[in-house]
């Protein structure tokens, strides 16, 4: 409504002046808000975890106490055979308090019990029984959790599922979790059987693969599924089998391997919108660290 001064002007000079005054007095409109940026999300963890005969998993469990985020358990969660009693006696006292935030994948020791019954029985629906592969959104990222203990070849159900997952959405950044590494400088060697999954990830422009199996830490520069360096489209692979099992040794260094550590610890990945950072955090008393950052493809 016009104020007293405006009414006086109308009486003296006519209604046309009031129209002009009201037009000049209109309040500015707020701009339409754009999309809300997605904040960083944290993945933290390791594979090859709970061995009752070794103290490593107790130490890595304590690391997780102080690090927020979703916990990736990268296979071979309970030694020696992934039985229900192995989970209860070894995994539960060491990492079990973090169960509500764990996103797991199975490993070969978990399948030493038929059907990985101890693994699926303990973890329940979050482990996506009976096939063990699934995906989830984490911040701005798509994370695909894969099972290297079942068929992975072209045309297999898991392979076709992964193809659909990678083409269905518009997520700019993609990380994959799998127990067996395609590349490793460790004593048990590379696992070429996972290459079909790598090929799909590479074709889709995925960014990061995190693996376990070798009881050591290794980081590779971005490379294609044949091990050729590729800074433009290559996948950066981390091997993080440092959750607590007996440590392995390196038997040489593969091309494109940029960091090698032999100590227990966890990998912390901070996943931002369009980029990521990594940090290998060793257990108390160990000095080996690795960290860096990169943009998504």
JOLINZI-V258327 format. One record per pair of residues at least 12 apart in sequence whose ideal C-beta (glycine too) atoms are under 8 Angstrom apart, sorted by sequence separation. I is the first residue (numbers start at 1). J is the second residue. D is the distance in Angstrom with one decimal. If there is no record, write none. Layout:
I_J_D ; I_J_D
This chain:
6_18_6.1 ; 9_21_7.0 ; 78_90_5.1 ; 120_132_7.7 ; 133_145_6.2 ; 146_158_6.9 ; 182_194_5.1 ; 222_234_3.0 ; 223_235_6.7 ; 250_262_7.2 ; 267_279_7.4 ; 268_280_7.8 ; 278_290_7.3 ; 279_291_4.3 ; 78_91_4.3 ; 106_119_5.3 ; 132_145_7.9 ; 133_146_5.1 ; 180_193_7.2 ; 181_194_7.7 ; 182_195_6.0 ; 221_234_7.3 ; 222_235_6.2 ; 249_262_7.0 ; 267_280_5.4 ; 268_281_5.9 ; 278_291_6.3 ; 46_60_6.1 ; 77_91_5.5 ; 133_147_4.7 ; 180_194_5.2 ; 222_236_5.0 ; 223_237_7.6 ; 248_262_7.6 ; 266_280_7.6 ; 267_281_7.6 ; 277_291_7.2 ; 278_292_5.9 ; 6_21_5.5 ; 104_119_7.5 ; 115_130_7.0 ; 132_147_3.8 ; 221_236_6.9 ; 247_262_5.3 ; 265_280_5.6 ; 266_281_5.4 ; 277_292_6.9 ; 278_293_7.4 ; 2_18_6.1 ; 6_22_8.0 ; 116_132_7.2 ; 131_147_6.4 ; 146_162_7.0 ; 178_194_6.2 ; 182_198_5.3 ; 220_236_6.5 ; 247_263_7.0 ; 265_281_5.3 ; 277_293_4.2 ; 128_145_7.6 ; 132_149_7.4 ; 133_150_8.0 ; 219_236_7.4 ; 220_237_4.5 ; 247_264_7.2 ; 265_282_4.0 ; 276_293_6.8 ; 77_95_7.7 ; 132_150_7.1 ; 144_162_6.3 ; 219_237_7.6 ; 220_238_7.7 ; 264_282_7.0 ; 265_283_5.6 ; 275_293_6.5 ; 276_294_6.2 ; 2_21_6.9 ; 45_64_7.5 ; 104_123_5.5 ; 131_150_6.4 ; 178_197_6.8 ; 219_238_5.4 ; 242_261_7.8 ; 261_280_6.5 ; 263_282_5.1 ; 264_283_4.7 ; 275_294_6.6 ; 2_22_6.7 ; 44_64_6.7 ; 218_238_7.4 ; 219_239_7.8 ; 244_264_6.1 ; 263_283_7.0 ; 275_295_4.8 ; 276_296_7.1 ; 102_123_7.2 ; 106_127_7.3 ; 144_165_5.9 ; 176_197_7.4 ; 217_238_7.7 ; 218_239_4.3 ; 242_263_6.9 ; 243_264_7.3 ; 259_280_7.8 ; 261_282_7.5 ; 265_286_6.7 ; 274_295_6.3 ; 275_296_6.2 ; 73_95_7.2 ; 104_126_7.0 ; 144_166_7.6 ; 191_213_7.4 ; 202_224_5.8 ; 217_239_6.6 ; 242_264_5.1 ; 264_286_7.1 ; 274_296_5.4 ; 44_67_5.0 ; 103_126_7.0 ; 104_127_5.4 ; 142_165_7.4 ; 202_225_5.4 ; 216_239_6.7 ; 217_240_5.8 ; 242_265_5.1 ; 243_266_7.4 ; 263_286_4.2 ; 265_288_7.5 ; 49_73_6.5 ; 71_95_7.7 ; 99_123_7.7 ; 102_126_7.0 ; 217_241_7.8 ; 242_266_7.3 ; 42_67_7.4 ; 44_69_4.7 ; 133_158_5.4 ; 176_201_5.6 ; 188_213_6.9 ; 214_239_5.3 ; 216_241_6.2 ; 217_242_5.2 ; 263_288_5.1 ; 42_68_6.2 ; 43_69_6.1 ; 44_70_7.3 ; 45_71_4.7 ; 46_72_7.9 ; 47_73_6.9 ; 48_74_7.4 ; 53_79_8.0 ; 106_132_5.0 ; 131_157_7.3 ; 188_214_6.0 ; 199_225_5.0 ; 209_235_5.2 ; 211_237_6.5 ; 213_239_7.5 ; 215_241_4.5 ; 216_242_6.6 ; 229_255_7.5 ; 240_266_7.4 ; 262_288_7.6 ; 42_69_2.8 ; 43_70_5.5 ; 44_71_6.0 ; 45_72_3.8 ; 46_73_7.9 ; 47_74_2.9 ; 48_75_7.1 ; 49_76_6.8 ; 50_77_6.2 ; 52_79_7.3 ; 71_98_5.1 ; 77_104_6.6 ; 82_109_5.2 ; 105_132_6.8 ; 131_158_6.9 ; 142_169_6.1 ; 174_201_7.1 ; 182_209_7.5 ; 184_211_7.8 ; 187_214_7.6 ; 198_225_4.2 ; 208_235_6.9 ; 209_236_7.4 ; 210_237_7.7 ; 211_238_7.0 ; 212_239_7.2 ; 214_241_4.7 ; 215_242_6.7 ; 227_254_7.4 ; 229_256_5.4 ; 240_267_4.5 ; 261_288_4.1 ; 41_69_7.2 ; 42_70_6.7 ; 43_71_8.0 ; 44_72_7.0 ; 45_73_5.7 ; 46_74_6.2 ; 47_75_4.8 ; 48_76_4.5 ; 49_77_5.2 ; 50_78_5.0 ; 51_79_4.3 ; 81_109_6.5 ; 82_110_3.8 ; 105_133_7.9 ; 133_161_6.6 ; 181_209_7.9 ; 186_214_3.4 ; 205_233_6.3 ; 207_235_6.9 ; 208_236_5.4 ; 209_237_4.6 ; 210_238_4.9 ; 211_239_5.2 ; 212_240_6.1 ; 213_241_5.5 ; 227_255_6.3 ; 261_289_8.0 ; 41_70_7.3 ; 43_72_5.2 ; 45_74_6.5 ; 47_76_5.9 ; 49_78_7.3 ; 50_79_6.4 ; 51_80_7.7 ; 73_102_5.2 ; 75_104_7.8 ; 77_106_7.9 ; 80_109_6.8 ; 82_111_6.8 ; 84_113_7.8 ; 133_162_7.6 ; 142_171_4.1 ; 182_211_7.7 ; 184_213_7.5 ; 186_215_7.6 ; 206_235_6.0 ; 207_236_6.7 ; 208_237_7.8 ; 209_238_7.3 ; 211_240_7.2 ; 212_241_4.3 ; 227_256_6.8 ; 238_267_5.8 ; 261_290_6.5 ; 71_101_5.2 ; 72_102_7.8 ; 73_103_7.3 ; 75_105_5.3 ; 77_107_7.2 ; 79_109_6.0 ; 82_112_5.6 ; 83_113_5.0 ; 92_122_8.0 ; 135_165_5.2 ; 141_171_6.5 ; 144_174_7.0 ; 146_176_6.2 ; 148_178_5.1 ; 149_179_7.3 ; 174_204_6.7 ; 176_206_6.1 ; 181_211_3.7 ; 184_214_4.8 ; 186_216_5.4 ; 195_225_5.3 ; 208_238_7.2 ; 210_240_6.2 ; 211_241_7.8 ; 215_245_4.9 ; 64_95_7.0 ; 70_101_5.6 ; 71_102_4.6 ; 72_103_5.7 ; 73_104_4.2 ; 74_105_6.0 ; 75_106_5.6 ; 76_107_3.6 ; 78_109_7.5 ; 81_112_4.2 ; 82_113_4.7 ; 87_118_5.2 ; 91_122_7.2 ; 140_171_7.1 ; 142_173_7.3 ; 143_174_7.7 ; 144_175_7.6 ; 145_176_7.9 ; 146_177_6.6 ; 147_178_7.8 ; 148_179_4.8 ; 174_205_7.4 ; 175_206_7.3 ; 178_209_6.7 ; 180_211_6.4 ; 181_212_7.7 ; 202_233_6.7 ; 212_243_7.5 ; 215_246_6.2 ; 216_247_6.3 ; 259_290_4.4 ; 65_97_7.9 ; 69_101_7.5 ; 70_102_7.9 ; 71_103_6.9 ; 72_104_7.8 ; 73_105_7.2 ; 75_107_2.6 ; 76_108_6.8 ; 78_110_7.3 ; 80_112_7.6 ; 81_113_5.6 ; 86_118_6.1 ; 87_119_7.5 ; 140_172_7.0 ; 141_173_4.6 ; 142_174_4.9 ; 143_175_5.0 ; 144_176_4.9 ; 145_177_4.7 ; 146_178_4.3 ; 147_179_7.9 ; 148_180_4.1 ; 174_206_3.8 ; 175_207_6.4 ; 176_208_7.1 ; 177_209_7.9 ; 178_210_7.8 ; 179_211_6.5 ; 181_213_6.0 ; 186_218_7.2 ; 202_234_7.5 ; 215_247_5.1 ; 216_248_5.2 ; 218_250_7.9 ; 57_90_7.3 ; 61_94_4.5 ; 70_103_5.6 ; 72_105_7.8 ; 74_107_7.4 ; 75_108_7.5 ; 76_109_4.3 ; 77_110_6.2 ; 84_117_7.0 ; 85_118_7.8 ; 103_136_6.7 ; 116_149_7.4 ; 140_173_6.1 ; 141_174_6.7 ; 142_175_7.6 ; 143_176_7.5 ; 144_177_7.2 ; 145_178_8.0 ; 174_207_5.8 ; 175_208_4.3 ; 176_209_4.8 ; 177_210_5.3 ; 178_211_5.5 ; 179_212_5.2 ; 180_213_5.3 ; 181_214_6.5 ; 185_218_6.0 ; 202_235_6.0 ; 215_248_4.3 ; 216_249_7.7 ; 223_256_4.9 ; 52_86_8.0 ; 57_91_7.8 ; 60_94_7.8 ; 61_95_4.9 ; 64_98_5.4 ; 75_109_7.8 ; 76_110_6.4 ; 82_116_6.3 ; 84_118_4.4 ; 87_121_7.8 ; 88_122_7.8 ; 137_171_7.4 ; 141_175_5.9 ; 143_177_6.7 ; 166_200_6.1 ; 173_207_5.5 ; 174_208_7.7 ; 175_209_7.5 ; 176_210_7.3 ; 177_211_7.8 ; 179_213_5.5 ; 184_218_6.3 ; 201_235_6.0 ; 214_248_5.7 ; 216_250_6.7 ; 220_254_7.6 ; 58_93_7.9 ; 60_95_7.6 ; 75_110_6.6 ; 83_118_4.8 ; 87_122_4.3 ; 162_197_6.2 ; 166_201_7.1 ; 175_210_6.8 ; 221_256_4.5 ; 50_86_7.6 ; 58_94_5.3 ; 61_97_7.5 ; 82_118_4.7 ; 220_256_5.0 ; 221_257_7.9 ; 50_87_7.8 ; 52_89_6.0 ; 57_94_4.2 ; 61_98_7.4 ; 81_118_7.9 ; 82_119_5.5 ; 84_121_5.8 ; 138_175_7.9 ; 159_196_5.8 ; 163_200_5.6 ; 166_203_8.0 ; 167_204_7.1 ; 183_220_5.8 ; 198_235_6.8 ; 220_257_5.6 ; 221_258_5.3 ; 52_90_4.5 ; 57_95_6.6 ; 84_122_7.0 ; 111_149_4.7 ; 159_197_6.9 ; 162_200_5.3 ; 166_204_3.9 ; 219_257_7.5 ; 220_258_6.4 ; 51_90_6.5 ; 110_149_7.6 ; 158_197_7.7 ; 162_201_7.8 ; 218_257_5.9 ; 219_258_5.3 ; 50_90_3.9 ; 78_118_6.5 ; 103_143_7.4 ; 105_145_5.0 ; 166_206_7.2 ; 183_223_7.4 ; 219_259_4.1 ; 238_278_7.0 ; 240_280_7.6 ; 50_91_4.0 ; 78_119_7.6 ; 104_145_7.6 ; 105_146_6.6 ; 106_147_5.8 ; 107_148_7.8 ; 108_149_6.2 ; 152_193_6.3 ; 159_200_6.9 ; 218_259_6.6 ; 49_91_6.6 ; 77_119_6.5 ; 103_145_6.3 ; 105_147_6.5 ; 107_149_7.2 ; 152_194_6.0 ; 154_196_5.3 ; 217_259_7.3 ; 218_260_5.3 ; 105_148_8.0 ; 106_149_5.7 ; 148_191_7.2 ; 153_196_5.4 ; 182_225_7.0 ; 217_260_7.2 ; 218_261_7.6 ; 50_94_5.1 ; 78_122_7.9 ; 152_196_5.4 ; 183_227_6.3 ; 216_260_7.1 ; 217_261_4.2 ; 49_94_7.2 ; 50_95_6.4 ; 148_193_7.5 ; 152_197_5.3 ; 216_261_6.8 ; 217_262_7.7 ; 49_95_6.0 ; 148_194_5.6 ; 216_262_5.4 ; 217_263_7.5 ; 217_265_6.8 ; 217_267_7.4 ; 146_197_5.9 ; 186_239_7.2 ; 183_237_5.8 ; 182_237_6.8 ; 184_239_5.4 ; 186_241_7.9 ; 181_237_6.4 ; 183_239_7.9 ; 45_102_7.9 ; 144_201_7.9 ; 210_267_6.8 ; 181_239_4.8 ; 236_294_6.7 ; 48_107_7.2 ; 176_235_8.0 ; 210_269_7.4 ; 219_278_7.5 ; 43_103_7.9 ; 47_107_6.5 ; 188_248_7.2 ; 187_248_5.3 ; 208_269_7.1 ; 219_280_7.9 ; 186_248_5.1 ; 187_249_5.7 ; 186_249_7.4 ; 187_250_7.7 ; 217_280_5.5 ; 186_250_6.2 ; 187_251_5.0 ; 190_254_7.8 ; 233_297_6.1 ; 185_250_5.0 ; 186_251_6.9 ; 232_297_7.5 ; 185_251_6.8 ; 185_252_5.9 ; 70_138_6.3 ; 185_253_5.0 ; 208_276_6.7 ; 185_254_4.8 ; 207_276_7.1 ; 184_254_7.3 ; 108_179_7.1 ; 183_254_5.8 ; 217_288_7.6 ; 219_290_5.9 ; 105_177_5.2 ; 107_179_4.1 ; 108_180_7.9 ; 185_257_5.4 ; 222_294_8.0 ; 75_148_7.7 ; 105_178_6.5 ; 106_179_6.8 ; 183_256_7.6 ; 217_290_7.0 ; 103_177_7.5 ; 105_179_5.8 ; 183_257_7.7 ; 185_260_6.4 ; 207_294_7.7 ; 207_296_5.1 ; 207_297_6.0 ; 206_297_7.8 ; 205_297_4.5 ; 175_269_7.2 ; 43_138_6.6 ; 175_271_7.1 ; 41_138_4.6 ; 41_139_3.0 ; 173_271_6.8 ; 40_139_6.2 ; 41_140_7.6 ; 39_139_6.6 ; 41_141_6.8 ; 43_143_7.2 ; 173_273_7.9 ; 38_139_5.3 ; 172_273_7.8 ; 173_274_6.8 ; 175_276_7.9 ; 38_140_4.1 ; 172_274_6.4 ; 173_275_7.9 ; 74_177_6.2 ; 76_179_7.0 ; 173_276_7.1 ; 75_179_3.2 ; 72_177_5.7 ; 74_179_6.1 ; 107_212_6.4 ; 108_213_7.5 ; 107_213_6.6 ; 173_296_3.9 ; 172_296_5.5 ; 172_297_8.0 ; 141_271_4.6 ; 140_271_6.9 ; 43_175_7.2 ; 47_179_6.3 ; 139_271_5.0 ; 140_272_7.0 ; 138_271_6.0 ; 139_272_7.2 ; 140_273_4.1 ; 139_273_7.3 ; 140_274_7.3 ; 141_276_8.0 ; 74_210_6.5 ; 76_212_6.5 ; 74_211_6.7 ; 75_212_4.9 ; 76_213_7.2 ; 72_210_6.6 ; 74_212_3.6 ; 75_213_6.8 ; 95_243_7.8 ; 94_244_6.9 ; 47_211_7.4 ; 48_212_5.2 ; 47_212_2.2 ; 48_213_6.8 ; 76_241_7.7 ; 46_212_6.9 ; 47_213_6.7 ; 74_240_6.2 ; 79_245_6.5 ; 43_210_7.7 ; 48_215_5.3 ; 74_241_7.3 ; 74_243_7.4 ; 76_245_6.9 ; 73_243_7.6 ; 60_242_7.3 ; 60_243_5.3 ; 61_244_8.0 ; 60_244_5.4 ; 59_244_7.3 ; 56_242_7.8 ; 57_243_6.0 ; 58_244_7.3 ; 56_243_7.1 ; 57_244_2.7 ; 56_244_3.4 ; 57_245_7.7 ; 55_244_7.8 ; 56_245_6.7 ; 54_244_6.1 ; 56_246_7.9 ; 54_245_6.4 ; 56_247_7.8 ; 54_246_5.7 ; 47_240_6.2 ; 48_241_4.1 ; 50_243_7.6 ; 51_244_5.9 ; 46_240_4.7 ; 47_241_5.0 ; 48_242_7.3 ; 49_243_3.5 ; 50_244_6.0 ; 51_245_5.0 ; 45_240_7.5 ; 46_241_6.9 ; 47_242_7.9 ; 48_243_5.2 ; 49_244_5.0 ; 51_246_7.0 ; 46_242_4.9 ; 47_243_5.6 ; 48_244_7.1 ; 49_245_7.0 ; 46_243_3.7 ; 48_245_4.2 ; 45_243_7.3 ; 46_244_7.9 ; 67_266_7.1 ; 69_268_7.2 ; 67_268_6.1 ; 63_265_6.9 ; 64_266_6.6 ; 63_266_5.3 ; 60_264_5.6 ; 59_264_5.8 ; 60_265_6.7 ; 60_266_5.7 ; 56_264_4.2 ; 67_281_7.2 ; 46_264_8.0 ; 63_281_5.9 ; 46_265_7.1 ; 46_266_4.9 ; 63_283_6.2 ; 45_266_5.7 ; 46_267_6.4 ; 62_283_7.6 ; 44_266_5.5 ; 45_267_6.9 ; 62_284_7.5 ; 44_267_6.9 ; 60_283_6.1 ; 44_268_4.6 ; 59_283_3.8 ; 43_268_7.6 ; 44_269_7.2 ; 59_284_6.5 ; 42_268_6.4 ; 43_269_4.4 ; 42_269_7.0 ; 56_283_7.2 ; 42_270_5.6 ; 43_271_6.6 ; 41_270_7.6 ; 42_271_7.3 ; 40_270_5.0 ; 41_271_4.8 ; 40_271_6.3 ; 40_272_4.6 ; 39_272_7.9 ; 38_273_4.9 ; 37_273_6.0
